[in-house]
């Protein structure tokens, strides 16, 4: 009888663990795809114009980012362009050299929002990214996209597992974004003469964004990983899209972005 009780208890604990672990795994998967989309579309295409996606694919990427991040694309690009213009200087929106890497890691979201909420900054650094009909209809309504995603995950996973999955995704996405700006400007190798760093482990979980020193060395290159075995998932996506006729790689050498 005692063995049966322990067996039942063990089964219950396994079922509870599965109920918790499954939404966490789903949330992490959503984060990875969101990071891939952020790197390929927001970062390499929109902010630096290193690649141009065909309108249909670009619209799909924008739609996915709306559902999973609620980010306004032109704000993201504007903040990032300002970061490149003033890297690790006083005007850098999120410099660990100015603020300390721990603060940037933990408060990167609010540092980003502070600059993104400044219309003068967005107008200056994102003036080539005027809102279109899709922005006015959907993509500027970020909270709506996040709500829809939470509802969809709840219908799939369950009434409490859905919010858990999406909440976990949001936390990990924000922390990874912070790590790129904090850890990626503090620890690691610097083959190019700039303050950003290269970290293989960070690149592996951020679709290549961890090769941050390479990116600052060649900011308008669509490829961040310099070596064949470097894990640069966003570059792989771009190459597949190019071979399918869905993308055009604009530059592979360092050039300035005219905005």
N, C-alpha and C positions, 0 to 999 in steps of 0.2 A: 504493500500500500504506500509506504514511504517513497519507494522508487517511482511509483506512478505519479505521486504528487510533484516530485522533482522534475519528472518528464513533462508534466503539464505546465509547470512553471517555466521550464526551459523553452517549451514551444511558444508560450505566451510572450516571453522576452524576445524570442526570435521574430515573432510577428510584429511586435512593437518596433524592434530595430529596423525591420524592413519598411515599415510604414514611415519611419523617420528618414532612413538612409535614401530611399528612392527619391523623395522630393529634393533632397540635398544634391544627389547626383544629377537630377534634371536641371536644377538651378545652376550647377557648375557648367553643365553642357550649354545652357543658354548663355552664360557668361562668355564661354569660349567662342561661340559663334558671334556674339555681340562685339567682342574684342577684335575678332577677325574682320568684321564689317566696319568697325571704327577705324582700324588701321588701313584697310584697303580704300574705303570710300572717303570718310571724313579727313583722314590724315594725308594719305598719299595722293588722292585725287583732288579733293576740294581745297585743302589748305595749300598744297604745294604744286598742284597741277602736273604731277609726274605721270599720271595716267588719266585717260578720259574714257569713261564707260559709255556704252550705247544707252540712249535714253530709257529704254525698257528696263535694262539691268540696273541703271542708276536709280530709277524710281522704286524698284524692288528693294534695293539696299536702303534707301531712305525710309521706306515703309517699315522694314524690319527694325531699323534703329529707332523709329518712332515708337514701335511697340515695346521695345526692350530697354530703351534708355530715356526716351522723352527729350533728347537733346535737340536744340535748334541748331541746325547744321552751320549756318552762317556765324552764329555766336562761337561755336566750337572753333571754327577755322580762324576767326578774328583773334581770339585769345591765343591760339597756337602761333599765329604769325607774329603777334606781339612778343611772345616768348622767344622766338628766333631772332627778332630784331634787338632784343635786350637780354640775351641769354646770361643768366647769373649776375646781371646788373640790378641796380635798385628798382628799375621799372619792370623787371621780369615778374609776371603774375604769380609764379610759384617757384622761386629759386631757393634750393636748400643752402646755397652759399650765403644768402642773405637772411634766411629765416631758420635754418637748421633742418636737417633731413627728417627728423622725427616729426616736427610740426607740419612739414609739407606732406609727409606720409599720412598723417592722421587728419589733416584739415584741407587736403587738396581740393575736395569738392567745394568747400566754402570759398577758398582762394579763387577757384575758377569762377564761381557764381558772382563774386564781388566784381570781377572785371567784365564778365559777360553781361551783367546788368547795367553797365555803363554804355548808353547809346552812342556817346562820342567815340569810344573805343571800337565798337562794332561797326560804326559808319566808316571810321578811318581805315581799319584793317580788313573790313569785309565789304567794301563798297562795290566790288564786282559780283557780289552774291546777293543781289536783290531778291526779296521774297517773290515766289511765283504763285500760281493759282493753287498748287498742291500745299504749299506752306499755309496759305490763307485758309484753305479748306480743312486741312488735317494737321500738318506737321508742326505748326506753331502751337498746337494744343497738346503739349507734352503729357500732362496728367491724364488726359483721355486715353492716350495710347497705353500708358502704364496700367490704367484701370482695365482696359480691354484684355491685356495680357494676363492680368491676375484672374479675371473671370474665366478666360480660356483654360488656364492651368487648373483652376478649381474644378471646372467641368471634367477635365481629364483625370486629375489625380485625387480630387476630393475637396471637401469644403475647407479643411484646414491645411491639407498638404499643398494645395495650390498657392495660397499666400506664403507658406513656408518656403516653397521652391523659389518664388519670385523675390521674396525678401532676401533669401540667401544669395541669389543672383545679384541683386542690387549691392549688397555689402561687398561681395567679392569683386564686382566690376569697379566699384569706387576704390577699393584697396589696391587693385592692380593698376588703375590709372594713377593713383598716388605713388605707387612704387616706381613707375616709369619716370616720373618727375623727381622723386626724392632719391631712391636707391640708385636710379639710373643717371644721377648727376653726382654721386658720392663714392660709390664702390665699384671696382672693376677696372678693366683695361682701357687705355686711351691711345689707340694707334694713330688717331688724328689729333692735331693740336687744338682741342677744344675741351670744355669742362665736362661734357657728357661722357658716359662710360659704356662699355660692352659687357654684358653678362649673359652667358649662354642659358642659364637656368631661367632667367627672367624672360628671355626671348621665347623660350619653349612654351611659356604659359601666357604670352601676350602677342602671339602671331608675328613675332619678329621685332616687336617694339623694343626689346631688350638690347638690340644692337644700336643703341642710342648714339654712341660716339660716331659710328659709321654714318648715321643719319645726319647728324650735325656737320659732319665733314662733307657730305654730298647731299644737301637737303632736298634737292629736286630729283634725286634718283628714286625710282619706284622700288628698287631693291635695297633692303637694309642688310641682309646677310651677305658678307663678302665672299665666303667660301662655299663650295658645293654642298657640304654637309651641314651648313648653318641652318637652324630651324627658323625659317622665315615663311610662315604659312600664308601671310597676306600676299607675298610675292608669288607664291605658287598659285594662289587664286587668280591673281592678275595675269599670269602666264596662261593659265587654262582659259580664262576669258578672252585673251588675245587670240589664242589658237581657234577659238570658237567664233571669232569675228565679233566679239562683244566688247572689246576694249582696244584702245590704241595707246601704247606706251609713248609718252611724249618726250621724255628726256632720260638719259642714263648718265649724264654728266652734270656737274654742279653748275647751276645757273641761278640767277635771282628771279623771284616771282614778282611780276609786275602787278601791283594792286593799287 
